[in-house]
Amino acid sequence: MNVTVIVPVYQALDDLARCLAALERTLPDGARVLLADDASPDPAVPALLERFVAHARLSVRVARREANLGFVGNVNLAFAQSAPDDVILLNSDTVPAPGWYAAMLACAASAARIR
């Protein structure tokens, strides 16, 4: 099963920094992450994302929207950009705990109807 963790991003620099640090600590090497920046007007946000990409041991892509699409529009486009992978949607103000990723994958694998 190929999985992409999608993190929709809009502003909230401090929360985003905590989330990215937690992803780096809790995801396995090479895990796929799509950071979907919904045209954050603060230039510090794309700068943080680019620094994260440059130093992460994960497989990280950044999709920066040219115009703000709103949460649903941004997430729907991120889903399309992640196809055909399964996805885990993680808010940018989330600080995932150790073991979260394996638990999500185990849950997804527990029944054929979970997709």
MODELLER restraints for C-alpha pairs under 7 A, 6 or more apart:
rsr = mdl.restraints
at = mdl.atoms
rsr.add(forms.Gaussian(group=physical.xy_distance, feature=features.Distance(at['CA:2:A'], at['CA:85:A']), mean=5.10, stdev=0.5))
rsr.add(forms.Gaussian(group=physical.xy_distance, feature=features.Distance(at['CA:2:A'], at['CA:86:A']), mean=6.13, stdev=0.5))
rsr.add(forms.Gaussian(group=physical.xy_distance, feature=features.Distance(at['CA:3:A'], at['CA:32:A']), mean=6.64, stdev=0.5))
rsr.add(forms.Gaussian(group=physical.xy_distance, feature=features.Distance(at['CA:3:A'], at['CA:85:A']), mean=5.16, stdev=0.5))
rsr.add(forms.Gaussian(group=physical.xy_distance, feature=features.Distance(at['CA:3:A'], at['CA:86:A']), mean=4.69, stdev=0.5))
rsr.add(forms.Gaussian(group=physical.xy_distance, feature=features.Distance(at['CA:3:A'], at['CA:87:A']), mean=5.33, stdev=0.5))
rsr.add(forms.Gaussian(group=physical.xy_distance, feature=features.Distance(at['CA:4:A'], at['CA:32:A']), mean=4.76, stdev=0.5))
rsr.add(forms.Gaussian(group=physical.xy_distance, feature=features.Distance(at['CA:4:A'], at['CA:33:A']), mean=5.37, stdev=0.5))
rsr.add(forms.Gaussian(group=physical.xy_distance, feature=features.Distance(at['CA:4:A'], at['CA:34:A']), mean=6.71, stdev=0.5))
rsr.add(forms.Gaussian(group=physical.xy_distance, feature=features.Distance(at['CA:4:A'], at['CA:82:A']), mean=6.53, stdev=0.5))
rsr.add(forms.Gaussian(group=physical.xy_distance, feature=features.Distance(at['CA:4:A'], at['CA:85:A']), mean=6.20, stdev=0.5))
rsr.add(forms.Gaussian(group=physical.xy_distance, feature=features.Distance(at['CA:4:A'], at['CA:86:A']), mean=6.35, stdev=0.5))
rsr.add(forms.Gaussian(group=physical.xy_distance, feature=features.Distance(at['CA:4:A'], at['CA:87:A']), mean=4.85, stdev=0.5))
rsr.add(forms.Gaussian(group=physical.xy_distance, feature=features.Distance(at['CA:4:A'], at['CA:88:A']), mean=6.36, stdev=0.5))
rsr.add(forms.Gaussian(group=physical.xy_distance, feature=features.Distance(at['CA:5:A'], at['CA:32:A']), mean=6.17, stdev=0.5))
rsr.add(forms.Gaussian(group=physical.xy_distance, feature=features.Distance(at['CA:5:A'], at['CA:33:A']), mean=4.66, stdev=0.5))
rsr.add(forms.Gaussian(group=physical.xy_distance, feature=features.Distance(at['CA:5:A'], at['CA:34:A']), mean=6.14, stdev=0.5))
rsr.add(forms.Gaussian(group=physical.xy_distance, feature=features.Distance(at['CA:5:A'], at['CA:87:A']), mean=5.68, stdev=0.5))
rsr.add(forms.Gaussian(group=physical.xy_distance, feature=features.Distance(at['CA:5:A'], at['CA:88:A']), mean=4.73, stdev=0.5))
rsr.add(forms.Gaussian(group=physical.xy_distance, feature=features.Distance(at['CA:5:A'], at['CA:89:A']), mean=6.00, stdev=0.5))
rsr.add(forms.Gaussian(group=physical.xy_distance, feature=features.Distance(at['CA:5:A'], at['CA:90:A']), mean=6.86, stdev=0.5))
rsr.add(forms.Gaussian(group=physical.xy_distance, feature=features.Distance(at['CA:6:A'], at['CA:33:A']), mean=5.90, stdev=0.5))
rsr.add(forms.Gaussian(group=physical.xy_distance, feature=features.Distance(at['CA:6:A'], at['CA:34:A']), mean=4.81, stdev=0.5))
rsr.add(forms.Gaussian(group=physical.xy_distance, feature=features.Distance(at['CA:6:A'], at['CA:35:A']), mean=6.08, stdev=0.5))
rsr.add(forms.Gaussian(group=physical.xy_distance, feature=features.Distance(at['CA:6:A'], at['CA:78:A']), mean=6.98, stdev=0.5))
rsr.add(forms.Gaussian(group=physical.xy_distance, feature=features.Distance(at['CA:6:A'], at['CA:87:A']), mean=6.69, stdev=0.5))
rsr.add(forms.Gaussian(group=physical.xy_distance, feature=features.Distance(at['CA:6:A'], at['CA:88:A']), mean=6.04, stdev=0.5))
rsr.add(forms.Gaussian(group=physical.xy_distance, feature=features.Distance(at['CA:6:A'], at['CA:89:A']), mean=4.93, stdev=0.5))
rsr.add(forms.Gaussian(group=physical.xy_distance, feature=features.Distance(at['CA:6:A'], at['CA:90:A']), mean=6.05, stdev=0.5))
rsr.add(forms.Gaussian(group=physical.xy_distance, feature=features.Distance(at['CA:7:A'], at['CA:34:A']), mean=6.22, stdev=0.5))
rsr.add(forms.Gaussian(group=physical.xy_distance, feature=features.Distance(at['CA:7:A'], at['CA:35:A']), mean=4.94, stdev=0.5))
rsr.add(forms.Gaussian(group=physical.xy_distance, feature=features.Distance(at['CA:7:A'], at['CA:36:A']), mean=6.05, stdev=0.5))
rsr.add(forms.Gaussian(group=physical.xy_distance, feature=features.Distance(at['CA:7:A'], at['CA:89:A']), mean=6.20, stdev=0.5))
rsr.add(forms.Gaussian(group=physical.xy_distance, feature=features.Distance(at['CA:7:A'], at['CA:90:A']), mean=5.12, stdev=0.5))
rsr.add(forms.Gaussian(group=physical.xy_distance, feature=features.Distance(at['CA:7:A'], at['CA:91:A']), mean=5.71, stdev=0.5))
rsr.add(forms.Gaussian(group=physical.xy_distance, feature=features.Distance(at['CA:7:A'], at['CA:92:A']), mean=5.77, stdev=0.5))
rsr.add(forms.Gaussian(group=physical.xy_distance, feature=features.Distance(at['CA:8:A'], at['CA:35:A']), mean=6.11, stdev=0.5))
rsr.add(forms.Gaussian(group=physical.xy_distance, feature=features.Distance(at['CA:8:A'], at['CA:36:A']), mean=4.73, stdev=0.5))
rsr.add(forms.Gaussian(group=physical.xy_distance, feature=features.Distance(at['CA:8:A'], at['CA:37:A']), mean=6.17, stdev=0.5))
rsr.add(forms.Gaussian(group=physical.xy_distance, feature=features.Distance(at['CA:8:A'], at['CA:74:A']), mean=6.95, stdev=0.5))
rsr.add(forms.Gaussian(group=physical.xy_distance, feature=features.Distance(at['CA:8:A'], at['CA:75:A']), mean=6.40, stdev=0.5))
rsr.add(forms.Gaussian(group=physical.xy_distance, feature=features.Distance(at['CA:8:A'], at['CA:91:A']), mean=6.26, stdev=0.5))
rsr.add(forms.Gaussian(group=physical.xy_distance, feature=features.Distance(at['CA:8:A'], at['CA:92:A']), mean=6.32, stdev=0.5))
rsr.add(forms.Gaussian(group=physical.xy_distance, feature=features.Distance(at['CA:9:A'], at['CA:35:A']), mean=6.69, stdev=0.5))
rsr.add(forms.Gaussian(group=physical.xy_distance, feature=features.Distance(at['CA:9:A'], at['CA:36:A']), mean=5.61, stdev=0.5))
rsr.add(forms.Gaussian(group=physical.xy_distance, feature=features.Distance(at['CA:9:A'], at['CA:37:A']), mean=4.51, stdev=0.5))
rsr.add(forms.Gaussian(group=physical.xy_distance, feature=features.Distance(at['CA:9:A'], at['CA:38:A']), mean=5.97, stdev=0.5))
rsr.add(forms.Gaussian(group=physical.xy_distance, feature=features.Distance(at['CA:9:A'], at['CA:92:A']), mean=5.95, stdev=0.5))
rsr.add(forms.Gaussian(group=physical.xy_distance, feature=features.Distance(at['CA:10:A'], at['CA:37:A']), mean=5.95, stdev=0.5))
rsr.add(forms.Gaussian(group=physical.xy_distance, feature=features.Distance(at['CA:10:A'], at['CA:38:A']), mean=5.52, stdev=0.5))
rsr.add(forms.Gaussian(group=physical.xy_distance, feature=features.Distance(at['CA:10:A'], at['CA:40:A']), mean=5.09, stdev=0.5))
rsr.add(forms.Gaussian(group=physical.xy_distance, feature=features.Distance(at['CA:11:A'], at['CA:40:A']), mean=5.36, stdev=0.5))
rsr.add(forms.Gaussian(group=physical.xy_distance, feature=features.Distance(at['CA:11:A'], at['CA:42:A']), mean=6.59, stdev=0.5))
rsr.add(forms.Gaussian(group=physical.xy_distance, feature=features.Distance(at['CA:11:A'], at['CA:45:A']), mean=6.43, stdev=0.5))
rsr.add(forms.Gaussian(group=physical.xy_distance, feature=features.Distance(at['CA:13:A'], at['CA:45:A']), mean=6.00, stdev=0.5))
rsr.add(forms.Gaussian(group=physical.xy_distance, feature=features.Distance(at['CA:15:A'], at['CA:92:A']), mean=6.59, stdev=0.5))
rsr.add(forms.Gaussian(group=physical.xy_distance, feature=features.Distance(at['CA:15:A'], at['CA:93:A']), mean=4.83, stdev=0.5))
rsr.add(forms.Gaussian(group=physical.xy_distance, feature=features.Distance(at['CA:16:A'], at['CA:92:A']), mean=5.15, stdev=0.5))
rsr.add(forms.Gaussian(group=physical.xy_distance, feature=features.Distance(at['CA:16:A'], at['CA:93:A']), mean=5.90, stdev=0.5))
rsr.add(forms.Gaussian(group=physical.xy_distance, feature=features.Distance(at['CA:18:A'], at['CA:95:A']), mean=6.46, stdev=0.5))
rsr.add(forms.Gaussian(group=physical.xy_distance, feature=features.Distance(at['CA:19:A'], at['CA:92:A']), mean=5.90, stdev=0.5))
rsr.add(forms.Gaussian(group=physical.xy_distance, feature=features.Distance(at['CA:19:A'], at['CA:93:A']), mean=6.13, stdev=0.5))
rsr.add(forms.Gaussian(group=physical.xy_distance, feature=features.Distance(at['CA:19:A'], at['CA:94:A']), mean=5.60, stdev=0.5))
rsr.add(forms.Gaussian(group=physical.xy_distance, feature=features.Distance(at['CA:19:A'], at['CA:95:A']), mean=4.92, stdev=0.5))
rsr.add(forms.Gaussian(group=physical.xy_distance, feature=features.Distance(at['CA:22:A'], at['CA:95:A']), mean=5.71, stdev=0.5))
rsr.add(forms.Gaussian(group=physical.xy_distance, feature=features.Distance(at['CA:22:A'], at['CA:96:A']), mean=6.07, stdev=0.5))
rsr.add(forms.Gaussian(group=physical.xy_distance, feature=features.Distance(at['CA:24:A'], at['CA:56:A']), mean=6.70, stdev=0.5))
rsr.add(forms.Gaussian(group=physical.xy_distance, feature=features.Distance(at['CA:26:A'], at['CA:97:A']), mean=6.96, stdev=0.5))
rsr.add(forms.Gaussian(group=physical.xy_distance, feature=features.Distance(at['CA:26:A'], at['CA:98:A']), mean=5.30, stdev=0.5))
rsr.add(forms.Gaussian(group=physical.xy_distance, feature=features.Distance(at['CA:26:A'], at['CA:99:A']), mean=6.92, stdev=0.5))
rsr.add(forms.Gaussian(group=physical.xy_distance, feature=features.Distance(at['CA:27:A'], at['CA:101:A']), mean=6.61, stdev=0.5))
rsr.add(forms.Gaussian(group=physical.xy_distance, feature=features.Distance(at['CA:29:A'], at['CA:57:A']), mean=5.71, stdev=0.5))
rsr.add(forms.Gaussian(group=physical.xy_distance, feature=features.Distance(at['CA:29:A'], at['CA:58:A']), mean=5.41, stdev=0.5))
rsr.add(forms.Gaussian(group=physical.xy_distance, feature=features.Distance(at['CA:30:A'], at['CA:57:A']), mean=6.22, stdev=0.5))
rsr.add(forms.Gaussian(group=physical.xy_distance, feature=features.Distance(at['CA:30:A'], at['CA:58:A']), mean=4.20, stdev=0.5))
rsr.add(forms.Gaussian(group=physical.xy_distance, feature=features.Distance(at['CA:30:A'], at['CA:59:A']), mean=4.91, stdev=0.5))
rsr.add(forms.Gaussian(group=physical.xy_distance, feature=features.Distance(at['CA:31:A'], at['CA:58:A']), mean=5.18, stdev=0.5))
rsr.add(forms.Gaussian(group=physical.xy_distance, feature=features.Distance(at['CA:31:A'], at['CA:59:A']), mean=5.61, stdev=0.5))
rsr.add(forms.Gaussian(group=physical.xy_distance, feature=features.Distance(at['CA:32:A'], at['CA:58:A']), mean=6.43, stdev=0.5))
rsr.add(forms.Gaussian(group=physical.xy_distance, feature=features.Distance(at['CA:32:A'], at['CA:59:A']), mean=4.75, stdev=0.5))
rsr.add(forms.Gaussian(group=physical.xy_distance, feature=features.Distance(at['CA:32:A'], at['CA:60:A']), mean=5.93, stdev=0.5))
rsr.add(forms.Gaussian(group=physical.xy_distance, feature=features.Distance(at['CA:33:A'], at['CA:59:A']), mean=6.12, stdev=0.5))
rsr.add(forms.Gaussian(group=physical.xy_distance, feature=features.Distance(at['CA:33:A'], at['CA:60:A']), mean=4.72, stdev=0.5))
rsr.add(forms.Gaussian(group=physical.xy_distance, feature=features.Distance(at['CA:33:A'], at['CA:61:A']), mean=6.31, stdev=0.5))
rsr.add(forms.Gaussian(group=physical.xy_distance, feature=features.Distance(at['CA:34:A'], at['CA:60:A']), mean=5.89, stdev=0.5))
rsr.add(forms.Gaussian(group=physical.xy_distance, feature=features.Distance(at['CA:34:A'], at['CA:61:A']), mean=4.93, stdev=0.5))
rsr.add(forms.Gaussian(group=physical.xy_distance, feature=features.Distance(at['CA:34:A'], at['CA:62:A']), mean=5.83, stdev=0.5))
rsr.add(forms.Gaussian(group=physical.xy_distance, feature=features.Distance(at['CA:35:A'], at['CA:61:A']), mean=6.20, stdev=0.5))
rsr.add(forms.Gaussian(group=physical.xy_distance, feature=features.Distance(at['CA:35:A'], at['CA:62:A']), mean=4.75, stdev=0.5))
rsr.add(forms.Gaussian(group=physical.xy_distance, feature=features.Distance(at['CA:35:A'], at['CA:63:A']), mean=6.18, stdev=0.5))
rsr.add(forms.Gaussian(group=physical.xy_distance, feature=features.Distance(at['CA:36:A'], at['CA:62:A']), mean=6.00, stdev=0.5))
rsr.add(forms.Gaussian(group=physical.xy_distance, feature=features.Distance(at['CA:36:A'], at['CA:63:A']), mean=4.83, stdev=0.5))
rsr.add(forms.Gaussian(group=physical.xy_distance, feature=features.Distance(at['CA:36:A'], at['CA:64:A']), mean=6.04, stdev=0.5))
rsr.add(forms.Gaussian(group=physical.xy_distance, feature=features.Distance(at['CA:36:A'], at['CA:74:A']), mean=6.90, stdev=0.5))
rsr.add(forms.Gaussian(group=physical.xy_distance, feature=features.Distance(at['CA:36:A'], at['CA:78:A']), mean=6.42, stdev=0.5))
rsr.add(forms.Gaussian(group=physical.xy_distance, feature=features.Distance(at['CA:37:A'], at['CA:63:A']), mean=6.06, stdev=0.5))
rsr.add(forms.Gaussian(group=physical.xy_distance, feature=features.Distance(at['CA:37:A'], at['CA:64:A']), mean=4.68, stdev=0.5))
rsr.add(forms.Gaussian(group=physical.xy_distance, feature=features.Distance(at['CA:37:A'], at['CA:65:A']), mean=6.08, stdev=0.5))
rsr.add(forms.Gaussian(group=physical.xy_distance, feature=features.Distance(at['CA:38:A'], at['CA:64:A']), mean=6.27, stdev=0.5))
rsr.add(forms.Gaussian(group=physical.xy_distance, feature=features.Distance(at['CA:38:A'], at['CA:65:A']), mean=5.13, stdev=0.5))
rsr.add(forms.Gaussian(group=physical.xy_distance, feature=features.Distance(at['CA:38:A'], at['CA:68:A']), mean=5.15, stdev=0.5))
rsr.add(forms.Gaussian(group=physical.xy_distance, feature=features.Distance(at['CA:38:A'], at['CA:69:A']), mean=6.40, stdev=0.5))
rsr.add(forms.Gaussian(group=physical.xy_distance, feature=features.Distance(at['CA:38:A'], at['CA:74:A']), mean=6.15, stdev=0.5))
rsr.add(forms.Gaussian(group=physical.xy_distance, feature=features.Distance(at['CA:39:A'], at['CA:64:A']), mean=6.18, stdev=0.5))
rsr.add(forms.Gaussian(group=physical.xy_distance, feature=features.Distance(at['CA:39:A'], at['CA:65:A']), mean=5.05, stdev=0.5))
rsr.add(forms.Gaussian(group=physical.xy_distance, feature=features.Distance(at['CA:39:A'], at['CA:66:A']), mean=5.88, stdev=0.5))
rsr.add(forms.Gaussian(group=physical.xy_distance, feature=features.Distance(at['CA:39:A'], at['CA:67:A']), mean=5.50, stdev=0.5))
rsr.add(forms.Gaussian(group=physical.xy_distance, feature=features.Distance(at['CA:39:A'], at['CA:68:A']), mean=5.13, stdev=0.5))
rsr.add(forms.Gaussian(group=physical.xy_distance, feature=features.Distance(at['CA:53:A'], at['CA:60:A']), mean=5.77, stdev=0.5))
rsr.add(forms.Gaussian(group=physical.xy_distance, feature=features.Distance(at['CA:108:A'], at['CA:114:A']), mean=5.52, stdev=0.5))
rsr.add(forms.Gaussian(group=physical.xy_distance, feature=features.Distance(at['CA:108:A'], at['CA:115:A']), mean=6.67, stdev=0.5))
